[in-house]
Amino acid sequence: MRAYLAILSSRIRTLLQYRAAAIAGVATQLFFGIVRMMIFDAFYRSSASAVPMTHEQTITYIWLGQGMILLALFGVDKDIAEMIRSGSVAYELTRPLDLYSLWFARALSGRATPLVMRALPIFSVALLFLGLQPPPTIANAVVFLVAAVGALLLASAIIVLLTVLLLWTISGEGINRLVPALIFFCSGIAIPLPLFPEWLQSAIAVLPFRALMDTPFRLYMGHLSGAAALSALVHQWTWIIVVVLAGRMILARGLRRLVVQGG
């Protein structure tokens, strides 16, 4: 465990050096958040029908999404992808470490550090000036943090799973192009999931992607409570276990048939 914590710590310290990139990301997400606010403001002004979320809740949902958007920006680990293409992934197999845990630690640090560096400034500005509402109760804040940690673990597990698939696809270009679009649509980052038609919500509810964004956000707002909140957390953590186990099994199978070319 100490080895993985050391890898996690060293990667976090390295990524903390990219402060200019974090500032640029904050400015970009604030800009697009304001654009999305105007779009949904027009939607609410022009619609006379009942909607499942109030205007204030939708604005809060938008800013939570802008702050945590990195949980929906997926791609394979570029360093590991290069190792697989070049054949130097063989060196990874010589380490006295569990390969899946090693790659998971890399994915977790690579997702958590930029997320915190962007989310905190965006939440601060949006809370003070742009309509982000605080959690209605302390309990909502606590359950949001639990769900946010779960979303981070699920995102890391999905990244490792996509990276493991490179043992068969090599390039990974197809994965990098197709998966982000699917996750953007099904996680709620493009359009809040409660605004989708009910038949489509039922289909998306089975998938793991709503646990990345929609679940933490609706717990934050108190839009899910009681049994519904518990069910959402169970759904999220069930998918974490499923994706981790799937990644481990696929990696084990891939390593049994791994052929390294080059050198």
C-alpha positions in Angstrom: 0.0 0.0 0.0 2.9 2.4 0.8 4.2 2.0 -2.8 0.9 3.0 -4.3 0.5 6.0 -1.9 4.0 7.1 -2.8 3.1 7.0 -6.5 -0.2 8.9 -5.8 1.6 11.5 -3.8 4.4 12.0 -6.3 2.0 12.4 -9.2 -0.1 14.9 -7.2 3.0 17.0 -6.5 3.9 16.9 -10.2 0.5 17.9 -11.4 0.3 20.8 -8.8 3.0 22.5 -10.9 0.6 23.0 -13.8 -1.0 26.1 -12.2 -1.2 28.1 -15.5 -3.2 25.3 -17.1 -5.5 25.3 -14.1 -6.0 29.0 -14.3 -6.8 28.7 -18.1 -9.2 25.9 -17.3 -11.0 28.0 -14.7 -11.4 30.9 -17.1 -12.6 28.7 -19.8 -15.2 26.9 -17.6 -16.5 30.2 -16.2 -17.0 31.5 -19.7 -18.9 28.5 -20.9 -20.8 28.3 -17.7 -22.1 31.8 -18.3 -23.0 30.9 -21.9 -24.9 27.8 -20.6 -26.7 30.0 -18.0 -28.0 32.3 -20.7 -29.2 29.3 -22.8 -31.2 27.8 -19.9 -32.4 31.2 -18.8 -33.9 31.6 -22.3 -35.4 28.1 -22.0 -37.1 28.8 -18.7 -38.4 32.2 -19.8 -39.9 30.8 -23.0 -41.5 27.7 -21.4 -44.8 27.8 -19.7 -45.0 24.1 -18.9 -44.0 22.5 -15.6 -40.4 21.4 -15.3 -38.8 18.9 -12.8 -36.2 21.4 -11.7 -36.5 25.0 -10.7 -34.4 27.7 -12.5 -32.2 28.1 -9.4 -31.6 24.4 -9.2 -30.7 24.2 -12.9 -28.2 27.1 -12.5 -26.6 25.3 -9.5 -26.5 22.1 -11.5 -24.7 23.9 -14.3 -22.0 25.4 -12.0 -21.4 22.1 -10.3 -20.9 20.6 -13.8 -18.5 23.3 -14.8 -16.5 22.8 -11.7 -16.3 19.1 -11.9 -16.3 18.7 -15.7 -13.0 16.8 -15.6 -14.9 13.8 -14.3 -16.6 13.6 -17.7 -13.5 14.3 -19.8 -12.2 10.8 -20.5 -9.2 9.4 -22.4 -6.6 6.8 -22.0 -3.5 7.4 -20.0 -1.1 8.8 -22.7 2.0 7.6 -21.0 0.8 4.0 -20.7 -0.6 4.2 -24.2 2.9 5.0 -25.5 4.4 2.2 -23.4 2.0 -0.3 -25.1 2.7 1.0 -28.6 6.5 0.9 -28.0 6.6 -2.3 -26.1 8.1 -0.7 -23.0 5.0 -1.8 -21.1 7.2 -4.9 -20.4 9.1 -2.9 -17.9 5.8 -2.4 -16.0 5.6 -6.1 -15.6 8.9 -6.3 -13.8 7.9 -4.0 -11.0 7.0 -5.8 -7.7 3.6 -4.1 -7.8 0.1 -5.1 -8.8 -0.2 -3.6 -12.3 -3.9 -2.7 -12.0 -3.4 -0.9 -8.7 -0.4 1.0 -10.2 -2.4 2.2 -13.2 -5.4 3.0 -10.9 -3.2 5.2 -8.7 -2.0 7.0 -11.8 -5.5 7.6 -13.0 -6.8 8.7 -9.6 -4.0 11.3 -9.1 -4.3 12.5 -12.7 -8.0 13.1 -12.3 -8.1 14.4 -8.7 -5.5 17.1 -8.7 -6.6 19.1 -11.7 -10.2 18.6 -10.5 -9.5 20.2 -7.2 -7.4 23.0 -8.7 -10.3 24.0 -11.0 -13.3 23.2 -8.9 -12.5 25.3 -5.8 -12.0 28.6 -7.7 -15.1 28.0 -9.9 -17.3 27.1 -7.0 -16.1 30.2 -5.1 -16.8 32.6 -8.0 -20.1 31.0 -8.9 -21.2 31.0 -5.2 -20.5 34.7 -4.8 -21.6 36.1 -8.1 -23.2 33.6 -10.5 -26.1 32.0 -8.8 -24.6 28.8 -7.4 -26.7 27.9 -4.3 -25.1 26.3 -1.2 -26.4 22.9 -0.1 -29.7 23.3 1.8 -28.4 21.3 4.8 -25.2 20.0 6.2 -26.4 16.5 5.5 -26.7 17.4 1.8 -23.1 18.7 1.8 -21.8 15.5 3.5 -23.6 13.1 1.2 -22.4 15.2 -1.8 -18.8 14.8 -0.7 -19.4 11.0 -0.4 -20.9 10.9 -3.9 -18.1 13.1 -5.3 -15.4 10.7 -3.9 -17.4 7.9 -5.5 -17.6 9.7 -8.8 -13.8 10.2 -8.7 -13.2 6.5 -8.0 -15.6 5.5 -10.8 -14.0 7.9 -13.3 -10.5 6.5 -12.4 -11.8 2.9 -12.8 -13.3 3.8 -16.2 -10.0 5.4 -17.3 -8.1 2.3 -16.3 -10.6 0.1 -18.1 -10.2 2.1 -21.3 -6.4 2.0 -20.9 -6.4 -1.8 -20.5 -8.4 -2.1 -23.7 -5.3 -0.7 -25.5 -3.8 -4.2 -25.2 -6.1 -5.1 -28.0 -6.7 -1.8 -29.9 -3.1 -0.4 -29.6 -4.0 3.1 -31.0 -6.9 4.0 -28.8 -8.1 6.7 -31.2 -11.6 5.1 -31.5 -12.0 5.0 -27.8 -10.8 8.6 -27.3 -13.3 9.8 -29.9 -16.4 7.8 -29.0 -16.4 7.5 -25.2 -16.4 11.2 -24.3 -19.4 11.9 -26.4 -21.4 9.1 -24.8 -20.4 10.2 -21.3 -21.2 13.8 -22.0 -24.7 12.8 -23.1 -25.4 10.3 -20.3 -23.8 11.9 -17.3 -25.9 15.2 -17.3 -23.0 17.5 -18.1 -24.6 18.6 -21.4 -28.2 18.7 -20.3 -29.4 18.0 -16.7 -30.8 14.5 -16.7 -34.1 15.5 -14.9 -34.9 17.5 -18.1 -34.7 14.4 -20.3 -37.9 12.6 -21.4 -38.9 10.0 -18.8 -38.4 7.0 -21.1 -34.8 8.1 -21.8 -34.1 8.8 -18.1 -35.1 5.2 -17.4 -32.6 3.9 -19.9 -29.8 6.2 -18.7 -30.5 5.3 -15.1 -29.1 1.8 -15.6 -25.8 3.0 -17.0 -22.9 4.0 -14.7 -22.4 7.5 -16.3 -25.1 9.3 -14.3 -23.1 8.4 -11.2 -20.3 10.7 -12.4 -22.3 13.9 -12.4 -26.0 13.7 -12.0 -25.9 11.7 -8.7 -23.6 14.0 -6.8 -25.3 17.2 -8.1 -28.8 16.1 -7.2 -27.7 15.0 -3.7 -26.0 18.4 -3.3 -29.3 20.2 -4.1 -31.5 17.9 -2.1 -33.2 16.9 -5.3 -32.7 13.3 -4.2 -33.5 12.4 -0.6 -34.3 9.5 1.6 -34.6 6.2 -0.2 -33.9 7.8 -3.6 -30.6 9.2 -2.3 -29.6 5.8 -0.8 -30.5 4.0 -4.1 -28.4 6.5 -6.0 -25.4 5.9 -3.8 -25.8 2.1 -4.0 -26.0 2.4 -7.8 -22.8 4.4 -7.9 -20.8 2.2 -5.6 -22.1 -1.0 -7.3 -20.8 0.3 -10.6 -17.4 1.2 -9.0 -17.0 -2.4 -7.9 -18.2 -3.8 -11.3 -15.9 -1.6 -13.4 -12.9 -2.3 -11.1 -13.5 -6.1 -11.3 -14.0 -5.9 -15.1 -10.8 -4.0 -15.5 -8.9 -6.5 -13.4 -10.2 -9.5 -15.2 -9.6 -8.0 -18.7 -6.1 -7.0 -17.7 -5.3 -10.4 -16.3 -6.5 -12.0 -19.6 -4.6 -9.5 -21.7 -1.3 -10.1 -19.8 -1.6 -13.9 -20.3 -1.6 -13.4 -24.1 0.6 -10.3 -24.2 3.2 -10.3 -27.0 5.7 -7.4 -26.9 7.2 -6.3 -30.2 10.0 -3.8 -30.7 12.7 -2.8 -28.2 
